[in-house]
Amino acid sequence: MTAKRLIISGRVQGVGYRDWMVARAEALGLAGWVRNRRDGTLEALVDGDTAAVEELVRACRRGPRLAAVTAIDEEWAEPAEAPGFRRLPTS
């Protein structure tokens, strides 16, 4: 099991990225959350099977069709507090 906190930069707001990420994470059986940040980035906590977490991180480098990801900062994190993957309000 692995948990990572991601900060995703680029054109990632207003392009359906959060909904895309929720659908991908749920399909992979991951827990956690994703939210917009006021600085224009996205923040996510991704928790679950190591291979599934890495698969989602790889997919996040491309993102949905209209996104243009320029960077993803990753760090190890504490596991999610609740099951399931959800979209949180902007922080």
LINBELZI-V13671 format. One record per residue. N is the residue number from 1. SS is DSSP state (2 for helix, 1 for strand, 0 for the rest). PHI is phi in radians with two decimals (NA if undefined). Layout:
BEGIN
n->N ss->SS phi->PHI
n->N ss->SS phi->PHI
END
This chain:
BEGIN
n->1 ss->0 phi->NA
n->2 ss->1 phi->-2.44
n->3 ss->1 phi->-2.29
n->4 ss->1 phi->-2.33
n->5 ss->1 phi->-1.79
n->6 ss->1 phi->-2.06
n->7 ss->1 phi->-2.08
n->8 ss->1 phi->-1.90
n->9 ss->1 phi->-1.96
n->10 ss->1 phi->2.14
n->11 ss->1 phi->-1.51
n->12 ss->0 phi->-2.20
n->13 ss->0 phi->-1.98
n->14 ss->0 phi->1.39
n->15 ss->0 phi->-2.18
n->16 ss->0 phi->1.39
n->17 ss->2 phi->-1.10
n->18 ss->2 phi->-1.09
n->19 ss->2 phi->-1.12
n->20 ss->2 phi->-1.05
n->21 ss->2 phi->-1.20
n->22 ss->2 phi->-1.04
n->23 ss->2 phi->-1.09
n->24 ss->2 phi->-1.12
n->25 ss->2 phi->-1.10
n->26 ss->2 phi->-1.10
n->27 ss->2 phi->-1.09
n->28 ss->0 phi->-1.57
n->29 ss->0 phi->1.30
n->30 ss->0 phi->-1.62
n->31 ss->1 phi->-1.89
n->32 ss->1 phi->2.33
n->33 ss->1 phi->-2.80
n->34 ss->1 phi->-2.46
n->35 ss->1 phi->-2.69
n->36 ss->1 phi->-1.29
n->37 ss->0 phi->-2.03
n->38 ss->0 phi->-1.07
n->39 ss->0 phi->-1.47
n->40 ss->0 phi->1.66
n->41 ss->0 phi->-1.66
n->42 ss->1 phi->-1.96
n->43 ss->1 phi->-2.14
n->44 ss->1 phi->-2.50
n->45 ss->1 phi->-2.02
n->46 ss->1 phi->-2.12
n->47 ss->1 phi->-2.42
n->48 ss->1 phi->2.75
n->49 ss->0 phi->-0.94
n->50 ss->2 phi->-0.95
n->51 ss->2 phi->-1.11
n->52 ss->2 phi->-1.20
n->53 ss->2 phi->-1.05
n->54 ss->2 phi->-1.13
n->55 ss->2 phi->-1.11
n->56 ss->2 phi->-1.16
n->57 ss->2 phi->-1.06
n->58 ss->2 phi->-1.07
n->59 ss->2 phi->-1.12
n->60 ss->2 phi->-1.14
n->61 ss->2 phi->-1.14
n->62 ss->2 phi->-1.63
n->63 ss->0 phi->1.26
n->64 ss->0 phi->-1.23
n->65 ss->0 phi->-0.91
n->66 ss->0 phi->-1.53
n->67 ss->0 phi->-1.38
n->68 ss->1 phi->-2.40
n->69 ss->1 phi->-1.38
n->70 ss->1 phi->-1.81
n->71 ss->1 phi->-2.85
n->72 ss->1 phi->-2.30
n->73 ss->1 phi->-1.64
n->74 ss->1 phi->-2.05
n->75 ss->1 phi->-2.58
n->76 ss->1 phi->-1.15
n->77 ss->0 phi->-2.48
n->78 ss->0 phi->-1.28
n->79 ss->0 phi->-1.02
n->80 ss->0 phi->-1.06
n->81 ss->0 phi->-1.44
n->82 ss->0 phi->-2.35
n->83 ss->0 phi->-1.25
n->84 ss->0 phi->1.47
n->85 ss->1 phi->-2.10
n->86 ss->1 phi->-2.33
n->87 ss->1 phi->-1.75
n->88 ss->0 phi->-1.81
n->89 ss->0 phi->-1.15
n->90 ss->0 phi->-1.00
n->91 ss->0 phi->-1.93
END
